[in-house]
Amino acid sequence: MSETTDFYRQPGPTSDLGRHRGLALDLPAEAKTLSTIVRGLLVHNFAAKARGLPLSAERMSHMQTVGAEAILGNVISLNPNPLRLKRPAERRMVGFCYHFALLHCALLRATGTPARARCGFAGYFEAGRWIDHWVVEYWDGDSWRLTDPQIGRSDLTRDDFQDGLTAWNQCRGGASMPALYGNGELWGWDELRGSLINDVAALNKVEVSGWYWCDRIKVDPLDQPHGELDASLDILSRLATTAESVETIKECFDLYPGLQPPADAVAR
């Protein structure tokens, strides 16, 4: 695993802390502790609403942030204290699952632990449904472990969370129903396609939330099967699922430039 773990120990374009690298120098390398630190820096938009936090339009715009450097820029602008110090909820950056996962992944890499963000679906938010979600996998020295830094669960199994590749293969193979995958008013094939391309990108260390930028998957109707598009995504999924090296992971990503986030979607 040395080649693979070395690859995921180094930051990519969206997980590089950039001008904030020095902030990670005094952080512990333990995954659970870093997860706790992340929750002290960010507040989920649902939690902010539930608490009735008075947030300006500018604060809410932080939810559009992409990239760990930009996330920490928002965090520091709200409170310049060291990262290990928990902020009060009203002084944390407002985000969602993507921001928790990416920041956790970035801090793990910055402190020497191989890690990768995974885009897929959680089965523990709503009974009988798979809710789109981002989590983190990190290498514990023997295997990849799943953890959810948003809610602090470090005991996730592959039955709790399906990454984008797994969910796509499950639904295409008939083992799962596409209508059970989504979030809010968005369910079905569009959610599966978007999570698939985000998951493959994340395996290539390009972690981007949403798929608004991807014209290739804007078919009508979005929530229904599409023969030509879905057949091409089957090939992408098969290549990524069976990839046994970093090079083959990169090769399957490079085969589909139309499914790769453009530069202006990678950091903003």
C-alpha positions as MATLAB code, in Angstrom:
seq = 'MSETTDFYRQPGPTSDLGRHRGLALDLPAEAKTLSTIVRGLLVHNFAAKARGLPLSAERMSHMQTVGAEAILGNVISLNPNPLRLKRPAERRMVGFCYHFALLHCALLRATGTPARARCGFAGYFEAGRWIDHWVVEYWDGDSWRLTDPQIGRSDLTRDDFQDGLTAWNQCRGGASMPALYGNGELWGWDELRGSLINDVAALNKVEVSGWYWCDRIKVDPLDQPHGELDASLDILSRLATTAESVETIKECFDLYPGLQPPADAVAR';
ca = [
       0.000    0.000    0.000;
       3.029    2.332    0.221;
       2.421    3.967   -3.167;
      -1.266    4.519   -2.413;
      -0.788    5.718    1.153;
       2.012    8.060    0.074;
      -0.326    9.531   -2.544;
      -3.108   10.160   -0.024;
      -0.703   11.552    2.566;
       0.069   14.514    0.296;
      -2.437   17.339   -0.292;
      -4.124   17.970   -3.623;
      -5.372   21.254   -5.099;
      -8.422   21.405   -2.820;
      -6.907   19.947    0.368;
      -3.741   22.072    0.404;
      -3.855   24.490    3.337;
      -1.820   26.998    1.327;
      -0.999   30.146    3.302;
      -2.502   28.515    6.401;
      -0.155   25.486    6.499;
       1.580   26.828    9.572;
      -1.656   26.604   11.567;
      -1.440   22.801   11.484;
       2.056   22.601   12.960;
       0.887   22.319   16.574;
      -2.069   20.039   15.887;
      -2.175   16.397   17.026;
      -2.108   13.689   14.365;
      -4.841   11.568   15.978;
      -7.900   11.247   13.744;
     -10.544   11.488   16.487;
      -8.954   14.575   17.992;
      -8.747   16.297   14.616;
     -12.401   15.446   14.018;
     -13.285   17.161   17.294;
     -11.218   20.190   16.303;
     -13.077   20.442   12.991;
     -16.424   20.484   14.803;
     -15.108   23.347   16.927;
     -14.388   25.404   13.802;
     -17.507   24.740   11.708;
     -21.246   24.734   12.301;
     -23.617   22.884    9.997;
     -26.182   25.124    8.345;
     -29.052   22.993    9.733;
     -27.647   23.320   13.266;
     -27.216   27.076   12.800;
     -30.857   27.395   11.774;
     -32.046   25.166   14.632;
     -30.131   27.312   17.135;
     -31.537   30.485   15.646;
     -28.085   31.961   15.082;
     -28.288   35.461   13.556;
     -26.224   35.062   10.405;
     -25.669   37.634    7.691;
     -25.895   36.887    3.982;
     -22.097   37.035    3.877;
     -21.826   34.389    6.582;
     -24.298   32.159    4.757;
     -22.311   32.606    1.538;
     -19.499   30.649    3.180;
     -21.484   27.533    2.279;
     -20.310   28.051   -1.313;
     -16.651   27.844   -0.266;
     -14.519   25.210   -2.011;
     -11.047   24.196   -0.842;
      -9.400   23.808    2.560;
      -7.342   26.995    2.269;
     -10.480   29.055    1.669;
     -12.318   27.261    4.497;
      -9.558   28.153    6.971;
      -9.534   31.696    5.624;
     -13.185   31.999    6.632;
     -12.531   30.350   10.004;
      -9.663   32.718   10.862;
     -11.589   35.787    9.708;
     -14.252   34.948   12.294;
     -11.864   34.046   15.107;
      -8.038   34.246   14.848;
      -7.372   31.895   17.775;
      -5.320   28.692   17.264;
      -7.302   25.967   15.519;
      -7.292   23.673   18.537;
      -9.425   26.184   20.470;
     -13.158   25.553   20.079;
     -15.166   28.540   18.875;
     -18.634   29.435   20.124;
     -21.216   28.361   17.539;
     -21.903   31.924   16.418;
     -18.186   32.403   15.554;
     -17.782   29.233   13.481;
     -17.894   29.055    9.704;
     -21.282   27.932    8.398;
     -20.916   24.876    6.169;
     -22.276   21.437    5.426;
     -20.954   17.887    5.275;
     -18.505   18.644    2.446;
     -16.698   21.296    4.511;
     -16.398   19.043    7.570;
     -15.038   16.158    5.486;
     -12.625   18.214    3.403;
     -11.184   20.101    6.366;
     -10.757   16.873    8.346;
      -9.105   15.216    5.356;
      -6.820   18.217    4.839;
      -5.745   18.315    8.497;
      -5.078   14.573    8.504;
      -2.838   14.951    5.451;
      -1.138   18.019    6.937;
      -0.268   16.051   10.085;
       0.998   12.988    8.205;
      -1.972   10.601    7.972;
      -3.073    9.254    4.570;
      -6.687   10.308    4.081;
      -9.302   10.778    1.390;
     -12.718   12.378    1.346;
     -15.537   10.190    0.010;
     -18.755   11.459   -1.540;
     -21.708    9.102   -1.284;
     -24.728    8.316    0.852;
     -25.293    7.789    4.581;
     -27.867    5.304    5.804;
     -27.975    6.624    9.388;
     -29.848    9.917    9.000;
     -33.238    8.683    7.833;
     -34.555    5.137    8.182;
     -34.867    3.337    4.866;
     -33.210    6.098    2.855;
     -29.690    6.960    1.725;
     -28.915   10.663    2.221;
     -26.165   12.258    0.139;
     -23.194   12.953    2.359;
     -19.421   13.375    2.588;
     -17.249   11.432    5.035;
     -13.539   10.638    5.399;
     -11.451    7.509    5.038;
      -8.072    7.440    6.744;
      -5.324    4.814    6.852;
      -4.820    3.467   10.378;
      -1.691    1.514    9.482;
      -3.550   -1.639    8.471;
      -6.732   -0.620    6.644;
      -8.938    2.271    5.573;
     -11.322    3.407    8.314;
     -14.492    5.407    7.749;
     -15.290    8.358    9.978;
     -17.906   11.117    9.925;
     -16.360   14.355   11.261;
     -19.655   16.243   11.013;
     -21.354   14.179   13.700;
     -18.295   12.640   15.348;
     -18.896    9.005   14.413;
     -15.659    7.077   14.096;
     -17.206    3.612   13.934;
     -18.771    3.692   10.472;
     -19.024    0.467    8.500;
     -19.609   -0.110    4.787;
     -23.239   -0.840    5.728;
     -23.565    2.656    7.228;
     -22.132    4.545    4.278;
     -22.040    3.813    0.555;
     -19.470    5.779   -1.409;
     -20.502    7.065   -4.825;
     -19.014    4.094   -6.642;
     -20.776    1.553   -4.433;
     -24.146    3.326   -4.621;
     -23.951    3.562   -8.418;
     -23.069   -0.113   -8.788;
     -25.793   -1.149   -6.342;
     -28.481    0.726   -8.243;
     -27.283   -0.174  -11.723;
     -27.130   -3.816  -10.715;
     -30.668   -3.754   -9.295;
     -29.659   -4.422   -5.690;
     -30.928   -0.996   -4.543;
     -33.672    1.404   -5.632;
     -32.442    4.754   -7.023;
     -35.459    6.583   -5.564;
     -34.069    5.926   -2.070;
     -30.917    7.975   -2.750;
     -30.915   11.747   -2.450;
     -31.600   14.689   -0.190;
     -34.537   17.034    0.324;
     -36.447   17.216   -2.948;
     -33.677   15.676   -5.063;
     -33.765   11.891   -5.392;
     -32.758    9.257   -7.891;
     -30.388    9.095  -10.825;
     -29.117   12.681  -10.824;
     -27.994   12.290   -7.211;
     -26.312    8.988   -8.064;
     -24.532   10.437  -11.102;
     -23.354   13.505   -9.217;
     -22.050   11.532   -6.263;
     -20.300    9.099   -8.600;
     -18.338   11.791  -10.433;
     -17.559   13.616   -7.173;
     -16.334   10.399   -5.582;
     -14.036    9.570   -8.513;
     -12.706   13.136   -8.432;
     -12.106   12.878   -4.670;
     -10.156    9.650   -5.201;
      -7.954   11.814   -7.420;
      -7.653   14.427   -4.653;
      -9.976   16.922   -6.338;
     -12.713   17.400   -3.740;
     -15.522   19.632   -5.032;
     -19.049   19.943   -3.679;
     -22.051   19.838   -5.988;
     -22.114   19.099   -9.701;
     -23.654   22.321  -10.997;
     -20.609   22.715  -13.259;
     -21.066   19.376  -15.079;
     -23.023   19.931  -18.298;
     -22.401   16.304  -19.286;
     -24.926   14.983  -16.758;
     -27.605   17.640  -17.333;
     -30.071   15.346  -19.079;
     -33.853   15.559  -19.083;
     -35.455   14.247  -16.952;
     -32.653   14.299  -14.374;
     -34.097   11.645  -12.090;
     -34.635    8.984  -14.765;
     -32.269    6.514  -16.483;
     -30.430    7.725  -19.577;
     -29.055    4.951  -21.777;
     -25.994    6.567  -23.397;
     -24.916    8.629  -20.385;
     -25.412    5.871  -17.859;
     -23.536    3.354  -20.029;
     -20.524    5.669  -20.110;
     -20.742    6.144  -16.338;
     -20.809    2.365  -15.955;
     -17.415    2.247  -17.649;
     -16.058    4.994  -15.399;
     -17.388    3.203  -12.332;
     -15.964   -0.150  -13.371;
     -12.528    1.330  -14.048;
     -12.442    3.209  -10.742;
     -13.822    0.305   -8.714;
     -11.215   -2.127  -10.049;
      -8.280    0.320   -9.947;
      -5.426   -1.306   -8.055;
      -2.873    1.500   -8.163;
      -2.635    5.263   -8.052;
      -1.772    5.304  -11.739;
      -4.930    3.423  -12.737;
      -7.031    5.724  -10.546;
      -5.523    8.702  -12.373;
      -5.964    7.069  -15.776;
      -9.697    6.449  -15.340;
     -10.140   10.076  -14.223;
      -8.166   11.385  -17.214;
     -10.329    9.403  -19.645;
     -13.318   11.626  -18.843;
     -12.294   15.307  -19.041;
     -15.975   16.297  -19.406;
     -16.642   14.928  -15.903;
     -13.774   16.766  -14.246;
     -14.432   19.991  -12.302;
     -13.160   23.075  -14.143;
     -10.463   25.204  -12.544;
     -12.923   27.843  -11.349;
     -14.871   25.196   -9.410;
     -11.842   23.796   -7.592;
     -11.085   26.712   -5.261;
     -13.352   29.656   -4.507;
];
